[in-house]
Amino acid sequence: MTHRQKRRPAGRTVLTVLTALGVLAGAALTGAAPAGAVPDVERIARGVTYEQFDIAAAKGVTHAHVVIVDLRDPHVHLDLLHPGAVAARAPVSRLADSVGAVAGINGDFFDITETQHPGVQVTGASVGPAIANRHVLKAAVPDGQRFGPALPPGTNTRDVFGVGIDRRARTDRLFLRGSLRTPEGLLPLGGLNQYALPVGSVGAFTTRWGSASRVRATCGTDTERGAPCSTDTYEVTVRGGRVVSASDTPGSGPIAVGTTVLVGREAGAQRLRKLTTGERVSVRTRLVAAVSRTRYRFALGGCPVLRDGQPLPGLDNVTSAVRTAVGFTADRRRLLLLALDGAPAFRSGLTVAEVATEMRKLGSVGAFSLDGGGSSTLVARAPGADAVSVRNHPSGGAERPVPNGIGVFSAP
């Protein structure tokens, strides 16, 4: 990993630096680059560039790695990086190389430890909703079941960053609209491929979940992640539109294509017990956007920090850490992927409030904080390379496997 330790000139932004690269970057951006700025930017691929620089923060100097993406170029797009199953993890570099991405960063916070539930398998599944290549992968866990720093007031686990099929970036909120039609009537679904279900609900698990145990989905409560696991659970397997089996305990193992496993807890379990083998059952799930009416090409969860060019109120301005973020400019078609360096000299990092301020300085009007600490990873191809390399220093000394990320794709 190369690591040029330089300070950013006063008043400089990533977007103005790109102006000097016009042809190389694939598009000319507004502003004028200061003298000597051109060598600081590396062209990764058509419409994709990389830069690194120092940031003077409250707890000391930290180092930033930024990939800039121009979606105005029709050859460039973003999508969700994921290992093929919701309840699985892999390093960002492996996720990127497996699908031919030229750059990427880690994504959402995730179920990383279950010390409060001894004997319960860690699923590795992410907190918020996830959409990949227009396909819904999962919905959000209850707010109290979230891993990661405290959410700012007025935000919740359903908040997402994504890019619509209109090729414009935005933050939004995605709600699950799911139902279970049975001979006794229509029942609402409280979850889809998520590691924690609301108390009293029924959740659906599909082949996209993977093979991890579904027991974790019945542990904790809507307000307390560490609360005991439910003692009243029930699981029903539906295949070809009919109930084929049932169990008092949630199971594990791969779920076949065309099969849905329904997991209920408390009142949800009691409703599932009324189903009998052979009964017709239909399951419908979709994610509904609360803000926009667009369909999303991809979306993932995290924490909004900048909206309409202003930091959200109540952002933490005390705890500094290595962090990852994504932002977009006013036209919603130019994006900045940022990961801080985890090397000992820079590990003091930024507070969440400083992340919002820095993303605004870089030209973002909207920004989203993603998982940080040992998860913070930014990868990008070097000129002429056919695989990505890790550009920052992960704070754990090596890449941490993560459930998803943002991938950058550029056709020649």
N, C-alpha and C positions, 0 to 999 in steps of 0.2 A: 504493500500500500504506500503510495506516495503521499507526502504530507508537507506541503509548502506552508510554513507558518508566516503569514503576512497579515498586516492590518489593513482594514478597508479605509480608503480615503474618505475624509469628511464629506457628507452629502451624497455619497455614491449609492446607487441602487443597482441591483442585479439587472433590472430591466433597461436602465440607461446604458450599462456596459454592453448589453446585447446589440444596441444600435450600431456600434462600430463593427459588428460582425455581419450585419445585413445578409449578404449572400451566404456566408458560411453557416449562419444559424437558420437559414431557410426563410427568414422574414425580417423586415426592418421594424424595430419597435421605437416608440416615441422617445425623445430625449437626446441628449448629446453626451457621448462618452468622454470622460476626462482623459488627459494625456497619459499614455502608458498603460491604459486599461486593457487593450486588446490581448496581450499575452496572458492575462489572468483567466481567460475563458477558454475552455476546451470544447471543441465540437465533438459530440458523441455520435450523432447521426443526423439525418435531415430533420430540422425542426427541434432538435434536442441538444442542449449545451449543459456544461457542468462548470461550477466555480466553487472555490473555498476561500474563506477569509476569517479573520479574528473578529470577535465581538467583545467590547468592553462592557461587562455586566456588573451587577451590584456585588456579587461574590468573587469577582475576578474575571480575567480574560478567558473566554471560551472560544471554541473554533467551530465554524459552521461549514457544512457541505451542502450545496444546493444544486439541484437539477432543474432547469427551466424548460418547459414544454410549450410549444406553439401549436395549438389545435386548429389554427387557421390553415395550416398545411394539411391537405386532405390525405397525405400519406402517413400522418401521425395520429395515434389514438392511445387511450388509456384503458386498462381493464384491471379486474381484481386478480391478484396472484393468490393462488390457494393450492393446497396439496392434493386436491381431488376429493376430500372428505372434510366435513365441518369439524369433526372431532379428530383432527390430526394436525401435525406441525412439521415444518421443514425450514431450513435456513433460507433467507431471502435470496441469496445467490443461486441456490438450487431451484427455487421456485421460478426465478427469472429465466434461467438458462433452459429450463424444461419446456418453456413456451416461446422462446426466442425473443424475450424482452431485451431492450438495449439499456434499460435502467430501471430502478425501482427502489422503494422504501418499504419498511415494515408497516403494519397496519394497526388494527384494533387491539384494545386490551383483551385479555383472555383468562380462562380458568387455568391458573398456573400452579395452584397448590390446594390441597384439601386437608391440611393439618387439623382443621376444625371438625372434620368428619373422618375419623380413623377408619381405614379399611375401604373407603370409597375411592374409586379410581378417578384420577385427574383426567378430564376429558380433553383439555387443550382447546376447547371450542371458544370462539370469540364472544364478546359481550353483546354487541349490537346487531342490527340487521345486516345481511350480506346479499348482494346481487353480483353475479359474474356472467358476463356475456349475455345479458338480458334475462338470465335464469335466476329465480329466487332460490337462495341456498338456505336461509334461516331468518328467524325473527329475533327480537330483542328479549333479554331476560328482564325480570322486574328490577327496578332501580336499586333496591336493597341488596340485590345479588351481584352487583357490579364489582369487578376487580379494577383497581386503579385509583388515582387521586379523586378527591371529592368533586362532584359536578358543580359548575357554577349555578346560581339560582336561576330557575326558569328553564333549565335544560334537563334532559333525561336520557335513558339508554336508547331511545328510539331515534335520536338525532343522528344524521348521517351526512357524510360528504359523498358526492357522486357526480358522474357525468351522464347526461341524458342522451337519448338517441339523436337529439338536436346538436350534439357535440359541444354543449355548454356546461361548464362546471357550476355547481351550486351546493349549498347546504339545505337540508330538508329534514323532515321527520316522517319515518315510515312506520305505519301501524299494521298489525296483522289483522286481516279480515278472513277468518276461517270458520268453517261450519262442519258439523257432522250430522248427516241425515240418517236417521234410524227409523224403524217401524213405529217407535213411540214419539217421533217428532224431530225437530231440528235443535241441535245442541251447539253452543259456541265453542270454538277451540281457543285455548289460552296460550298455545305455543307451537312452534315449528322448528324442529331440529335445534333446540336450545338446551344448554346444560342446566337450566333452572326454570321450573314452571311456577306460575302463580298458585298460591294456596287455593285448593278447591277446584282446580281446573283439569282439563284434558289437553294433552299435547300430542302432536303428530310427529312421527319420526319416519323418514324415508331413506332410500338408498344413499342419498347425499350425506346423511349423518355419519356413516362409516360403521366401524365395528365396536366402538367403545361402549362400555356399560351405560345403560340408561338410568341406573339407580340415582346418580347425582341429580337428576331432574326433579327428584322428590325430596331433596334436602334443603334446609333453610326455609325462610319465609320471604314475603314480599319486602320486608323491612330489615331483615337480619340474615346475612349470608351464613353466619355460623350457627344458626338455630338447628336443633336436631333434625334428623331425617324423619319424614312422615312414617307412621306405623300403619297407615291405612292407604294402601296402594293397589293398583290393579292394571294389568296389561292385556290388550286385545290385539291380535294380528288379523289384518284384513287383506285378502288377496282376491283379485278378480271381482271386487265389489261385494264379497261375502266374508263373514267372520269364519276363520279357520282354526283358531286356537285362542286360549286365554291362560293367564297366570296371575297369581297373587303378588308376584315379585317382578319388577322390571328386569329384563334380560340384557344380553349383549350379543355381539357377533354381527356379521354383515346382514343387511336387509336387502332382499332381492328386488330387482327392478319390477315395478308393478305391485309391490307390497307396501303397506303402511302399517306401522306399529303405533297403536294408541296407548298412551300412558296416562293414567289418572291418579290423582291424589285427593284424599278426603272426599268431598262431595263429587268430584270428578270420578273417583274410583267407584263410588256407589252407583253412579249412572252407567258406567261401563259394565258393572256386574249384571245389569239387566239384559245385556246382549247375550244371545245364545249362538252356538255354532250353526252356521248355515244361513243366518239372517243376513239380509241385504243391508249394506252400509256404504254410503258414499261420503268421501272426504274432499272438501274444497278449501284451498288456501291461496291467498294473494297478499301482497304488501301494497298498502294504499298511501300515497304521498299526501301529507297534510298541507304543504305549502304550494308546491307546483303541481301541474297536471301532466307533466312529462313522464314518459317511460324512461327508466334508467338503464343505460348500458351496463354500468356497474355502480355499486354503492357499498360503503362500509361504515361501521360505527366508530365512535371516538368522542371528542369533546369540542364543541364550537367555542372559539375564543375571540373571533373578530367578525363583526356583522356590519354591513354598510359602511365600512371603513373605520368603525369604532370598536374598541375592545368591549367585550361583554362586562357588565357590572359584576363585582364579586369575585373576580379572578384571583387566585392565590398569588400574592406578591411576597411570600416569605420563603417557601421551600424551593431551593434551586436543585436542578437535576439535569442529567443528559436527556434530551427530548427529541421527538420527531413531530413534524407538522407538515400540512399541505395548505397552500393558499391559491387564490385566483384573483385576476385583475378585473377591472370594471366591465370589460367586454365578455368576461366569463370564458375566454378561449385561450388565455395564457395562464399557465400554472407554475407554481414553485413548490418543489419537494425539498424539504429541509430536514437534515439530521445533524445533531451536534456530535462532536467528537468525544469519545470516552477515554482517551489517553489520560494518564494521571495528571498531566500538566493542565488539562482543560476540563477535568471532570466536575468542577463546581457547577457548570452548566447555567441554565436560566430558570427563572420562575415561570409559571404559566402566564402571568401578566407580562413578563418580558418577552415571551414568545409572541404574544399578540402584538406588542409594540414593534418587535423586530420584523414580523411579517408585514406589518403596515409600511415600515420603512422600505421594504423590498418591493413595494408596489401592490400588495394585496388589499382588496376591499373586503374579502371574506377569507377566513382561515379556520383550520380545524387541527386540534392537537391530537396526536395519536400516541400509541404506547411508547414509553421511553425507557430510561435505565438501560439494562442489559439487552433490551430488545431493539434499541435504536440502531438501525443499519441502513446505509445508503450504498447501493451498488450501481455501477455504470461500466459500459465497455470502454476500453482504451482504443485509440485510433488503430484500425486494422485488426482488432481482436474479434473473435467470434464467440466470446463468452464474457460475462461481466466480472468485475473485480470489486472487492469491498473497498470503498473510498474512505470511510471513517474508521476509527478504531473502536470496535465494540467494547463497552466498559467491562465486560466479563472476560475479555481476552480472546474471545472467539464468538462467532455468530451464534445467537440464540435461536433455536427453532421457534417459529411463530405460525399462527393459523392462517394469516392472510397478509396481504400488502397491496401496494399500488404498483402496477407494472406499466412501463412506457414502451410503446411499440412504434417503430418507424420503418416503412418500406423504402428500399433504395430509390 
